[in-house]
């Protein structure tokens, strides 16, 4: 297997972990009522943030976690709790306080924050993607080995950006009722994902629970 084939394999695996298609209804819900320009700006910010987070994870992810005394299981539990709070709001058809308040909705800087948390972290660049990049980087030692991982990360980030740019067309196609239905269904799925995050994290923190 040559280097390019292996990098393509990494990109496909990363795409499955990040799951941008599954996150699309959440993006639509989080940016409900925003203009096309604001959604496009947010989509760009999400794509760039995901790329930065995954590249940093590849280069120094393990060192950053060690510096703060954080391991992947703890990151999974924390991210899972945040996603669970968001999913509960989605299932009730409400704007989550973890996303925005009425006052923050008018503040562009706050909208940039929403693009980073929770849309980019932990929804897309979550514990699974970060830990995957850290492990993959360990299999590609050295500066040039780590640098090669930018290729699959860039491909995934461009795909996310392009997909989120299509959110307006998808919203127009589904309509308000369709969006409400999809939002509640995705809220339920997101709740299940968050429980999986928490469960895996707790198993890592307390191995005896797996017994």
C-alpha positions in Angstrom: 0.0 0.0 0.0 1.6 3.3 -1.1 1.5 6.5 0.9 -1.3 8.2 -1.0 -3.5 5.1 -0.7 -2.9 5.0 3.0 -3.7 8.7 3.4 -6.9 8.1 1.5 -7.8 5.3 3.9 -7.1 7.6 6.8 -9.4 10.3 5.2 -12.3 7.7 4.8 -11.9 6.5 8.4 -11.8 10.1 9.6 -14.9 10.9 7.6 -16.8 8.1 9.3 -15.8 9.3 12.7 -16.5 13.0 12.1 -19.8 12.2 10.4 -20.5 15.7 9.0 -23.7 14.4 7.2 -25.2 13.4 10.6 -24.3 16.8 12.0 -26.0 18.8 9.2 -29.5 18.9 10.9 -27.8 20.1 14.1 -26.1 22.9 12.2 -29.4 23.9 10.6 -31.0 23.9 14.0 -28.2 25.9 15.6 -28.3 28.5 12.8 -32.1 28.8 12.6 -33.2 32.3 11.5 -29.7 33.3 10.4 -29.1 34.9 7.0 -27.3 33.0 4.2 -24.3 35.2 4.7 -24.1 34.4 8.4 -24.5 30.7 7.7 -21.8 30.8 5.1 -19.5 32.6 7.5 -20.2 30.0 10.2 -19.7 27.1 7.8 -16.2 28.6 6.9 -15.4 29.0 10.6 -16.5 25.4 11.4 -14.4 24.0 8.5 -11.3 26.0 9.6 -11.8 25.1 13.2 -12.0 21.4 12.5 -8.9 21.5 10.4 -6.9 23.4 13.1 -8.1 21.1 15.9 -7.3 17.9 14.0 -3.9 19.3 12.8 -3.0 20.3 16.4 -4.1 16.9 17.6 -1.8 15.2 15.1 1.2 17.3 15.9 1.0 17.9 19.7 -2.3 16.5 20.8 -0.9 13.9 23.2 1.5 16.5 24.7 -1.4 19.0 25.3 -3.5 16.5 27.1 -0.5 15.4 29.2 0.3 19.0 30.0 -3.2 19.6 31.4 -3.3 16.1 33.0 -6.3 15.2 30.8 -6.8 11.8 29.2 -9.1 10.8 26.4 -11.7 9.1 28.6 -12.1 12.4 30.6 -12.4 14.3 27.3 -15.1 11.8 26.2 -17.2 12.3 29.4 -17.0 16.1 29.2 -17.8 16.2 25.6 -20.6 13.7 26.0 -22.2 15.8 28.8 -22.2 18.9 26.6 -23.7 17.0 23.7 -26.4 15.6 26.0 -27.5 19.0 27.1 -27.7 20.1 23.4 -29.7 17.0 22.4 -32.3 17.6 25.2 -32.9 21.1 24.0 -33.3 19.8 20.4 -35.8 17.2 21.4 -37.9 19.9 23.1 -37.6 22.2 20.1 -35.8 24.9 22.0 -32.6 26.9 21.4 -30.1 25.5 23.9 -28.4 27.8 26.3 -25.2 26.2 25.3 -25.7 27.6 21.8 -27.1 31.1 22.2 -29.4 33.4 24.2 -31.7 36.1 22.8 -29.1 38.7 23.4 -26.3 36.7 21.9 -28.2 36.1 18.7 -27.5 39.7 17.8 -23.8 39.5 18.5 -21.7 38.3 15.6 -18.8 37.5 17.9 -21.0 35.1 19.8 -22.0 33.5 16.6 -18.4 32.8 15.9 -18.2 31.1 19.3 -21.2 28.9 18.4 -19.3 27.9 15.3 -16.5 26.7 17.5 -18.4 25.3 20.4 -20.4 23.1 20.0 -20.6 22.9 16.2 -16.8 22.2 15.7 -16.0 20.9 19.2 -17.1 18.4 20.3 -19.7 17.7 17.6 -17.3 17.3 14.6 -13.8 17.4 16.1 -14.8 15.4 19.1 -13.0 12.8 21.3 -13.2 10.1 18.6 -11.6 12.3 15.9 -9.0 13.8 18.2 -8.0 10.4 19.7 -7.9 8.9 16.2 -5.5 11.7 15.0 -3.3 11.2 18.0 -3.1 7.5 17.4 -2.5 7.9 13.7 0.2 10.5 14.3 2.0 8.0 16.6 2.0 5.6 13.6 3.6 8.4 11.4 6.5 9.5 13.6 8.6 12.6 12.8 7.8 16.0 11.4 7.2 14.9 7.8 5.1 12.0 8.9 2.9 14.3 10.9 2.9 16.8 8.0 1.5 14.2 5.6 -1.6 13.9 7.8 -2.6 17.4 6.8 -3.8 16.1 3.5 -6.7 13.9 4.8 -7.5 16.5 7.4 -7.8 19.2 4.7 -10.0 17.0 2.5 -12.4 16.4 5.4 -12.5 20.1 6.3 -13.3 21.1 2.8 -16.0 18.5 2.6 -17.5 19.8 5.9 -17.4 23.4 4.6 -19.0 22.5 1.3 -21.7 20.4 2.9 -22.6 23.1 5.4 -22.8 25.7 2.6 -25.7 23.6 1.2 -27.7 23.9 4.4 -29.8 26.7 3.0 -30.9 24.6 0.0 -31.6 21.6 2.3 -33.6 23.9 4.6 -35.7 25.2 1.7 -36.3 21.7 0.5 -37.4 20.3 3.9 -39.4 23.3 5.0 -40.1 24.3 8.6 -42.1 21.2 9.5 -39.5 18.9 8.0 -36.7 20.7 9.8 -38.6 20.4 13.1 -39.1 16.7 12.6 -35.5 16.1 11.6 -34.2 18.2 14.5 -36.1 16.1 17.0 -35.0 12.9 15.5 -31.4 14.1 15.4 -31.7 15.2 19.0 -32.6 11.7 19.9 -29.7 10.3 17.9 -27.3 12.9 19.4 -28.5 11.9 22.9 -27.6 8.3 22.1 -24.2 9.4 20.8 -23.6 11.5 23.9 -24.4 8.5 26.1 -21.9 6.4 24.1 -19.3 9.1 24.6 -19.9 9.1 28.3 -20.1 5.3 28.6 -16.8 4.8 26.7 -15.2 7.6 28.9 -16.4 6.0 32.1 -15.2 2.6 31.0 -11.7 4.1 30.4 -11.7 5.9 33.7 -13.1 2.9 35.6 -12.0 -0.3 33.8 -13.8 -2.4 36.4 -17.1 -1.2 35.0 -16.4 -3.2 31.9 -16.3 -6.4 33.9 
